[in-house]
Structure formats: structure tokens, C-alpha cells
Amino acid sequence: MPTLAVTNFNVVCATLGGFITLFGLVSYLFKEKFYLSEALISLLAGVALSPHAANFVKPLDYANGSEIDLATITLYFTRLVLGVQLVLAGVQLPSKYLLREWKSLALLLGPGMTAMWLCGSLLIWAMVPHLSFLHALAVGACITPTDPVLSNSIVKGKFADKNISKDLQRIIIAESGANDGLGYPFLFLALYLIKYTGEGGAGQTGGASKAMGLWFGETWGYTIILSVIYGATVGWIAKELLHWAEEKKFVDRESFLVFAITLALFIVGTCGMIGSDDVLACFIAGNVFTIDDWFRLETLDDSLQPTIDMLLNLSVFMWFGAVCPWAAFLHNDVIPIYRLIFLGILILLFRRVPIIFALHRNIQQIEEKKQALFVGFFGPIGVSAVFYLYISLEFLHQITVNDSERRDAAKLGEVMTVVIWFLAICSIVVHGLSIPLGKLGFYLPRTISSALDTSTPDEPESFHIRERIQHEQQQIRQRHQQNQLQLGQRSAEGPPRPVFRIGRSVIRERASQAGTPQIVSPQAASPAGSSGSPNNTPSDNLELSHISQRNRLPVDQANGSTIKRTLTNGDVKNPGD
């Protein structure tokens, strides 16, 4: 007898597929008309379907009731999304972009990231009660990188095409791609110091010297430098192999288009096995893979990569809405909700805006102050922050004393979970609503004023659309009537004046012969002192006559001017001239 199989797998497939299908029906309306980001919409859908509301999506059940397993699932999911996103971000950039724009990127990734780290850490240290500055540095490191997933929603679409220059779009993509992988040194400087110096170094040996040795050796040497070398090597080998397969006609179009996606999966898996920085390796591999611009130009008009990108984005933000600890924002032992809200406002305003505004004169892509404010404000916190959160929690669980997590490490884990999740949600909501609210604030006062008084003299000229169209149509009609009158006057004046053109036949019409041209020999047509040429045959003369009649151009006679030209061999002329 048939029975209902309401299993977790069936429910997840139904809810995820149903949401993406319904969103697809109105996606253009939301994204291109209302300027709403797909990240915000997916987040709200995840909340609606989560255990906090409809209870269709049950993340804890998928992890067999284990919070640690749930954190591991979220960590791997964010790794996958970031890996694919960063390979695609590297592919989007033009040939040798990182080499050509290294000065601008060095400022954004060096002083820029350092200032963002310190500013964010200072604000967290000031707002979270009973938090040491070293712990604040660890929390601030997680929100330092700008998120490439949310950045893509800003630099793509109709709004970006109209309001953001291509150079500015590319520098935002390059910065968000590179600084995601470069968040490791900022984070692990604080984590190593906490591990070996916190609580007097309880449970650990070596002190601060060992912490700094690990930071230079493991973090910079093994994690950062190795990932750059590995990503560049894999990207170059992949490019050469694809070139060879394409020349030999071994690869079909579908495999060619999906090559960048599979490259991202390969790098995420192999870098994960060796324990290096797979995020940075993916971005470097994407850049090297398109260093000759061949693959980027071949797939420029293709929609497969953006489609896979959209599916991953919708899925990960829906997952965030379901796993986010919403209740912990109100009930926690870390920070009151009013301080948390104030911290979110301060982070959005002062984490990034001051340093970008200070550096924009030395960054050629940021030409104006308003562009500096835009780039400074739109440095979103999203998938990368959650990724570094769970990297930190995984590290902190290993700081143990007597087989249990050390007290300061457990406290820091709780602080990081509440603060970083809240700041990520704030960024997704605020940056997702900034453009539509800005558009509404720009147009709404003008719409209301025009509805109240359509004859307001202070209304900007650009909004008189119908009046401008009617005025332009009237001007076109007047010009057309004037042209008709001038043509009538010219036809009444008689036959047109002779036309002289350089290098062509000259034909003049006699009024007595009703405009019938006559052909004369080249010797008679040649001016004094010019060398003659053999006589043309009658058929040649007739052909010249036809060509001359066909190539005649009208001459404006309204000003009564006369055009003089020098006759050349083979030209024709009326007798008696």
C-alpha cells in the first residue's frame, strides 16, 4: 500500500527546488527592477523554512543532532562556494590583471586590510564587555575580508552597468577575491598567541616565540606561499591541457564550458588534503588559467557559469538563514542586543570607509570621492566571514586542558559565534537593501512633488519627458517643412548649375538642348599646358557619359556659390565652354 515518505532528503529537495523555481519566475523583477540581491531573498527564505518558522529545513537533524558536525557541514559548504566563486572571479578579470594593477591591489591588500582589521577589532573590543584586545583581534580578523559572493551582486546587473565603471568593477572583484585568502595571517596571528600565551599558556608549551614561529612558518610559508605556487601551477597546466585538447578537437562544448567549475572542485579537494589555503589557490588558479584571455573571451557570452554560480549562492544563503543562531542574538552571556545593534552600525560605517577614503588618491580606479565612499561602504561581510568563523572554532576546540576545551578558548568561541553571525546578517540585509532604498529616496520626493504640482518651475528639466518629446517632434516637423519649401524654390529656378568633380567627367547641360550632354575629345577638354591622351572610342565616351550621369551629385545653390575644378584627361565637357 502506498505510504508517504516524508524524509529529510525529500523535504530538502522539494523546498530547495520549489524556492529556486518560484524565485526564477520573478528573478528579473526583483534583481533588475527592485535591485534586491538574491542573497537577501535567499536568507529570508531560509529563515521562513527553518526550525524557527515553518520547520521544513532541519539542519541539526542532518548532522545527527551534533553541533560539531553541523559546524563541519557549514564549513565545507562555505569552502565549496568560495572555491567556485573565486575561480570564476579570477576568470572574469582581463589578461594579466593582477600583474598590471599590482600597485592598487598592494594598497588595498596591505595597508587597507591591516587598517580594516585594526578598526574592526577596536570597535569590537570597545563594544563587547569583558573582552581582551587579543581576543578582539581574532574576531576582527574574521570580518576583515570582503565577501566575493556579495560583491558580485554589486558589480553585476543593470545598476552596475549604469553606475559603476568597468575599472571600478574589476578592482572590486580582484580585491574581494585576493583578500579572502589573505585573511589567514591576520586570524592565526591572534589564534596562535591566544593558544600559547592565553591563560598563562595552560596546556601548551613554547610561549610567544613558538606562536610567532608557527605564524611565519605554517601560516605564511605553508598556507599562503604554497597555495599561491600550487594555484599558479595548476592553473597553468589546466590552461595548456585545454589548449591542446581544443586544438586536437578532443573536447566538446559542454566540457569546455564547465572546465572552470571542475578546476575549482579539484583545487578545493587537493588543497584540503594537504592543508593549504584552498581559497587563495582557487583565485590564483583562475587568474593564471585565463592569463592569455583565451578562455574568458571564449565563454564571455555563455550563461553556464553564472547559472551554477547563482544556484550555489541561493543554496548557501538559504542554508545560512536556517543555521544562523537567531535566538543567541537576544539571549547570550556575551553582549546585550542594544550593544550588538550599535556595533553592527559602527562596523558598517567605520570598518572600511575611512581607510578607502584615505587611500583613494593613490588608487587610479577610484577617481572621485563619491566612488571612494561607494567602495568603502560596499565591502560586505558574508560567506567568507562565516568560513573564517568555523575555521576559528575548529582551531579553538583543539586548545584543551585535561582533555577539555580551555576556558578562554570556549569563551572566545561563544563571542565569535554571536558577533560574527550578527555582523554577517547585518551586512547581508543592509547591503542588500542599500541600492533599492537609495533609488527610492532619489525618486520618491520627485514623484510626490510632480503628483502634487505638475507645473512646478523648479522641477528638473530631465523629468519633463513628454514635453521634451513633443518639442523635439515639433522641431523635426518644422525643419521638414522648411526643406520642402527650399526644394520647391530650387525646382522653380530652372536647371541646376554645372557640377564639377575631381577625377570624373564634367557634364554641362544646355537649356536649348533640354539638358542633353555632349561628349568631346580629351584633347579639347584638356586645359592649356596639359598633356593629352589618345582619343576615346565612341563606346568609351558613351560609358563615360553614363557613369557621369549616375555619379552626379546635387549642389546646394542657395548661397549662389560656384565650385571650380581642374579638368583631367578623359573628362567630358560641352562644346563652346
N, C-alpha and C positions, 0 to 999 in steps of 0.2 A: 504494500500500500504506500503511495507517495507521501512523504513527510517533508516538512520544511527543514532546511539545513542552514540555520542562521549562524554560521560560523564566522569567526573573525575575518578570515580571508575573503569570504563572500561579501561581508559587510563593507570591508575596506575597498574592494573593487567597485562595489555599487556606489558608495559615497564619493570616492575619488573620481570615478568616471562620470557620475552624474553631475558633480560640481563643474568639472572641466568642460563638459558638454554644454551645460547651461551658460557658463561664462563665455564660451565661444560664440554663442548666439548674440551676445551683446558686447563682445570684447571691443569692437571698434568704437561703439558708442561710449564706453567707459574710458578707454585709453586715449582716443583721438578727439573726442568731443568734450568730455568732462575732465580729461587729463588726470584720471585716477590711476595709480600704479597697480599692477597686478599683484605686487607683494602685499599691499594693504588689503585688497579684496580677498586674497587667499588667507591672510591672517584672520580676518573676520569670519570667513567660512570655517576655518579650523576651530575657532572658539565656539561657533554655533554647533558644531558637530562633536565637540569634545565632551569629556565627562562632566564638565561644568555646566553643560546645557543639554543638548539632545542625547548625549551619551552613545552616539553611533561609533565614534572612533575612540578606542580604549588603549592608549599607548602602554599603560602598565601591564595590561594583560598580555600584550605582545612580548613583553620582557619577562614573562612568568612571575610577575609580582616583585621583581628585583629592581630597586632604584639604580644600582650599579650597572646592571645590564641595559636599563633604559638610557642611562648616560652614554654607554658604549654605542648603542644604536644611533643616538643623536650625533655623536662624534663622527662615526663612519658616514652617516648621511651627509653631514656638512662637508666632510673631506671629498666625497664624490662630487657634490655640487660645485665646490670651489675648484676642484681639479678640472672639470669640464669647462667651467666659466673662464678660467684663466688661460687655458689653451685657446679658446675662442677669442678671448681678449687679445692674446698675442698675435693670432692670425689676422685680426681686424686692422692692426697697425701697418702702416706702409713699410716698404723695404728699408731695413737698417735704421728703424726709427729710434731705437734705444741708443745707437751709436751717434746719430745726428743730433739728438736732443739730450745728450748726457748732462749738459750744464744745468738745464732747467730741472731735470729729474734729480740731479745730485742735490740741488737746493731743497726740493720737496721731500726727498727721502732722507737727507741728512739733518740740517737744522730744522726742517719742517716737522719731521716725525719726532725728533727729540723734544721740540717745544710742545707739540701736541701731547706727548707722554707726560711731560712735567706739569703742564697746565691741567690736564685731566686728573693727574694724581694729586695735585694740590687742592683742587676742588673737592675730590672725594675725601681726602684727609680732613678738610675743614668741615664737611657736612656729615660724615659718618661718625657717631660718637665712639670714643674709646678705641680708635683705630690708629695704629702706629704708621709712621710715614713709609716704612719699608713695605708694610702690607698694602698701603695705598698705591705704591709704585707697581705692585703686582696687579692690582685691579685696573689701574690706569693703562697698563701695557695691553690689556685685552681689548680696550676700546680705542687704541691708537690707530690701527689700520682702518682705512676707509673701505667700505664693502663694495666689491666689484658687481655683485648682483643688483644692489640698489642703485649703484652708479650707472649701470646700463639702462635702467628705466629713465634716468635723467638725460642721458646723451643720445637716446633713440626716440624716434617718433616725430610727430608733426611739430610739437613745441620745440624740440631741439633743432630741427631743420630750420625753423623760422628765427630762433632767437640765439642759438649758440653756434659760433663759428666752428669750422672743421678742425682748426688747430687747437681750439679750446677743448673740443670733444676728445681729441686724441690724447692730449696731455692728461685729461681726467682719467681716461681708460688706462693709460700707461702707469700713472701714479697708483691708482687703486689696484692694479694687477701686481705691481712690484712691492708695494708696502705690505700686502697681505703676507707674503713670505718673509719679509724682514721684520715681522713682529716678534719673532723668536728671541733675538738678542735682548730686547727690552724686557720681555717676560721672564726669561731664565736668569737674567742678572739678579732680579729680585727673588726669584724662587730658590736659586742656589744659596743666596745669602740667608734667606729665611731657614732653609734646611740645615745649614751648617753653623749658623750663629744664633738663630732663634731659640728661646728657652735655654740659653747657655750652651747650645749645640747638643741638647739631650738626645741620646740615641745615635749620635753621629760623631765622627772623628775627623779632624783635619782643619776645622775652623774656616776663617775667611780666606786663607791662602788656597785651600783646596777648592773653595767655591769659585774663586777667580780663575784658578787653573782649569776647572771644568767649563767655565763660561768661555774662555778663549779656545780651549782645545775642542770640546764637544760641540758647543753651540756655533762658534764661528767656523772652526775647521771642518768638522764632520757634517754639521747640519746645513750651514749656509754655503760654504765654498764648494763642498762636494755636490750639493744639489744644483748649483749653477753649472758645474762641469758636466754632471750627469744629464741635466736637461738640455744643454747645448749639444752634447754628443748624440743623444737620442733624436733630437730634432733634426740634426744634420743627416744622420743615417736614414731617418724616415723620409726626408726630402729627396735624397739621392735614389732611394729604392723606388719611390713613387714616380720620379722622373724616368727611371729605367723601365718600370712596368708600363708607363704610359707610352713611351717610345716603341716598345715591343708589342703594344696593343694587348697586354695581358690583363688589364684591369677594366672592369665595366664601370659605367657611370655611377651606379648606386654605391659601389665600394669606394669609388673615388671621393664621393661627397661625404661619406661617413668616416673618412680616414682620420680627420682631426679628432673626432669623438673617441674612436678606438685608441688613438695615440694617448689621449688623456687617461683613459682607463688603464692602459699599460703602465704609464708613469706613476699613477696613484698606487697601483699594486706593487710595483717593484720598489719604489721609494719607501712604501710602507714596510716592506720586508727587510730592507737594510736600515730602516730607522732614520732616514734623512728627511729633509723638508720637501715633501711632495708638492706643496702649494707653489713654492718658488720655482721648483723644477718644471712644473707644468707651464708656468708663464714664460720662462726662458725657452723651453722647447717650442712653444707656439711662435715666438719671435724668430727663432733660428729656422724653423720649418718654412716660414714664408720670407726668408731673408732676400730672396730674389723676386718676391712679389708674384710669383707664378701661380701658386695655389690660391692666393687671395683674389686675384683677378679672375681666375677660372671659376670660382664659386661666388663671385660678387653678387650675382642676381639669383642665386639659389636660396631656397627657403627651408632646406632640411635642417641646417644647423640652428637657425633661430627657432625652429619648431621644437627641437629637442631641448634647447635652452629654456623655452617657455614652459615645457612640461616639467622640467626639473624645478624651475622657480616656483611654479604653482604648488608643486608637491611639498617642497621644503618649507614654504611659509605656512601652508596648511598644517604641516606637522608641528611647526613652532606654535601655532595657535592652540594645538591640542596638548602639547607637553609643557608649555610655559607655566611656571608655578604662580598662577594668578593670586591664590589665597595668601601666599607668602608676602605679597606686597603690603597687605593690611595687617597680617598677624605674624610678626617676627621679632626676634630679640636683637636685631641689628640696627635698624634705623626706622624712625616714625614715618608715616606716609607723607606728612606735610614736608618733612625734610627731603624725602625721596623725590617728590614732585619738584621742589625748588632745585635740587641737584640736577634733575633732568633738564630744566630750563637753563641753568648755568653751563652745563656741558655743551648743549647745542649752541649757545651764544659765544662761549669763550674758549672752548677746547681747540678750535681750529681757525676761527675768523681772524684773531689778532696776528698770528704768525703769517698767514697767507697775505694779509693786507700789508704787512711789513716787508715781505719778500717780493711782492708782485712787480716792482720796478725792475727787478733783475730776471724776471721770467718773461720771455718775449711773447709767449702765448697769451698772457694776461696783460692786456694793453691799457685797460681803463679801471678806475676804482670800482665801478659797479660790477665789472667782471671779477675783480678780486673778492668782493663781498659775496658774489654768487658762488665762486669756487670754495670760498671759506665756509659758507653756510652749508652747501651741499657736499659735505663729507660724511656720508651716512654710516651708521653703526648697525650691523645686521648679522649676516651669516658668519663672517669672519670673527666677530666678537664672540658668538656662541661657540664657534670652533675652538678658539683660544680658552674659553671658559672651561670646556671639558678636557682640553689638554692640561690645564692647571689642576683640575680636580683629580685627574688620573695621577699627576705627579704628587699632589698633596697626600693622597691615600697611601703612598709609599713611605711617607715620613712617620715612622712608628717608634713607639717606646713600649717595650714589653708586649709586642705583638698587637698593639692597639694604636690607632692614629693619635699622634701627638696633639695636645690640647690647642696650641696656637694654630696648627695646620687645619684642624677641624673648624675652628672659629673663622679662619680666613676663607675656607671653603663655603661656609654659610654666607659670609659677607659678599663674596664674589657671585654666588648664585643669585641673590636678591638684587644686587646693584646692577650687574651686567645684564641680566634679563630685563630689568626695568628700563635701562638706558636703550637697549636694543628695541624694545617695544615703542618707546618714545620716539626714537629715530624713524622707525617704520611708519608710524602714524603721522608725525609732523612733516617729514619729507614727502610722504605720500599725499598729504593734503595741501602742501605749500603752494604748488602751482595752481590747482583749481581755486583755492581761496584767493590767491593773488589775482587771478583772472577775474574772479567775481568782484573783488574790491575795486578793480580797474573799470569794469564795465557797468556795475550796478548803479553808481551815482549818476552816470551819464544817461542810462536807460530811464531812471526815475525822473531826472530833470527834463528829458525830452518828452516824456509822457505828460508831465505837468504843463510844460510850456514849449511847444514846438517852434515858436518864433523867437526864442531867446537869442539875442545878438551875440552873447558870449560863448555860444556853443561852438566847439572846434569845427573848422571847415571840413575836416576829414570825415565827419559823420553826416554831412549833407549829401548822402549818396544819390538819392533820387533827383535832387535839384541839379547836381553836377552832371548826371547822365542826360537830363533834359536840356541843359545848357549846351553840352557838347553836341547833342543831336541837332539843335537849332543852328549852331555854328557850321556844322557839316552841310546842312541844307542850304544855308546862305552861300557858302563857298561853291557849292554845286550850281546854284542859280547864276552866280557871277561868271563861272566858267562857261555856262551855256550862252550867256549874253556875249561874251568875248568871242566865242566860236561863231556866232551869228554875224557879228560885225566883220570878222575876218572873211567870211564867205561872201559878204556883200561887197567887199573892196575889190574883188576880181581875183585873177590867178595869183598864186604865191610867187614871191621873188625867187630868183635863182638860188640853187643850193650848190655850194662848193665844198667838197670833202677831199681831204688829203689822201692821195694814192688811189682814188676811184674816179670813175667817169664823171664828167661835168655835163649836165644836160640842161639846156635852157629852152624855154617854151616861148614861141611867138604867138602873140594874140591873134595875128592874121591867119596863122595855120592851125588855130584851135588846139594848140598845145602839142603838135606833132613834132618830136625831136628829129634832128638831122645829124648824121654821122659824118665827121670829117676825118681826114687822114691825120696820123700823128705828126707829120711834118707841119701841117697847117696849124695844129693845136699847140705846137711847141713854142715857147717864148723865145725871144731873141737871145742868141748866145747859147742855146741848149743844143745838145747833140741829138740828132734824130735817130729813128729806128726804122726797120723795114715796114712797108705798109701792111696793115691788117687785111686779111681776106674778108669778103662780104659776110661769110658765116661768122667770123670772129667779131666783126663790127655789130652784127645783129645780137650775138651773145652778150657783148658789152652793153648794148642798149637795154636788153632785158635785165641784166644784172644791175645796171644803173637805176632803172625804174623800180626794181624790187628793193634796192637798198636806200632809196631816197628817204630822208628824214625831214619832218616838218620843222620849220624855222619860225621862232617867235618874232612876229613883225610888229608887235605892239609898240616897241620903242623905236622902230624905224632904223635899226642899226643894220649895217652892211658888213658881211664877212668876206674877207679877201683871202684867197689861197693861191698857191703856185701850182700851175698845171704840170703834170708829169707825162712821160711817154705813155701812149696808149689811152690817154684821156680823150673825151669827145666834147664837142662844142658846136654850137650853132654857127652857120656861116654868117659872116658880116659882123661878128663880135670883135 
